[in-house]
Amino acid sequence: NNNELVAILGNFVNRTLVLTQKYFGGKVPGITELASYDKETWKKYPKLNQRLSIV
Protein backbone atom coordinates (compact mmCIF):
# COMPACT_ATOMS: atom_id res chain seq x y z
CA ASN A 1 0.00 0.00 0.00
CA ASN A 2 1.54 3.30 -1.11
CA ASN A 3 -0.01 5.30 1.73
CA GLU A 4 1.60 3.04 4.30
CA LEU A 5 4.97 3.22 2.53
CA VAL A 6 4.80 7.03 2.41
CA ALA A 7 3.90 7.15 6.11
CA ILE A 8 6.82 4.87 7.03
CA LEU A 9 9.26 6.85 4.89
CA GLY A 10 8.01 10.14 6.33
CA ASN A 11 8.43 8.80 9.86
CA PHE A 12 11.98 7.65 9.07
CA VAL A 13 12.95 11.02 7.59
CA ASN A 14 11.40 12.87 10.53
CA ARG A 15 13.22 10.73 13.10
CA THR A 16 16.50 11.17 11.23
CA LEU A 17 16.13 14.95 11.17
CA VAL A 18 15.10 15.14 14.83
CA LEU A 19 18.04 13.00 15.97
CA THR A 20 20.48 14.90 13.75
CA GLN A 21 19.30 18.15 15.30
CA LYS A 22 19.39 16.75 18.84
CA TYR A 23 22.80 15.05 18.75
CA PHE A 24 24.72 16.91 16.05
CA GLY A 25 23.34 20.45 16.14
CA GLY A 26 21.56 19.96 12.84
CA LYS A 27 24.79 19.17 10.98
CA VAL A 28 25.54 15.80 9.44
CA PRO A 29 28.76 14.53 11.02
CA GLY A 30 31.75 13.87 8.79
CA ILE A 31 33.01 10.45 7.84
CA THR A 32 35.33 8.96 10.43
CA GLU A 33 37.66 5.98 10.42
CA LEU A 34 35.80 2.68 10.68
CA ALA A 35 36.17 0.64 13.85
CA SER A 36 37.88 -2.74 13.53
CA TYR A 37 34.59 -4.63 13.85
CA ASP A 38 33.10 -2.49 11.07
CA LYS A 39 36.05 -3.31 8.82
CA GLU A 40 35.61 -7.03 9.52
CA THR A 41 31.93 -6.77 8.62
CA TRP A 42 32.71 -5.02 5.32
CA LYS A 43 35.21 -7.77 4.43
CA LYS A 44 32.31 -10.24 4.52
CA TYR A 45 30.54 -8.38 1.71
CA PRO A 46 33.17 -7.71 -0.98
CA LYS A 47 30.71 -6.89 -3.79
CA LEU A 48 28.93 -4.30 -1.67
CA ASN A 49 32.27 -2.99 -0.50
CA GLN A 50 33.40 -2.45 -4.11
CA ARG A 51 30.15 -0.75 -5.02
CA LEU A 52 30.28 1.69 -2.14
CA SER A 53 34.10 1.94 -1.97
CA ILE A 54 34.03 2.77 1.73
CA VAL A 55 36.89 0.56 2.90
ABEGO torsion letter per residue (X at the ends): XAAAAAAAAAAAAAAAAAAAAAAAGGBBBBBBBBBAAAAAAAAABAAAAAAAGAX
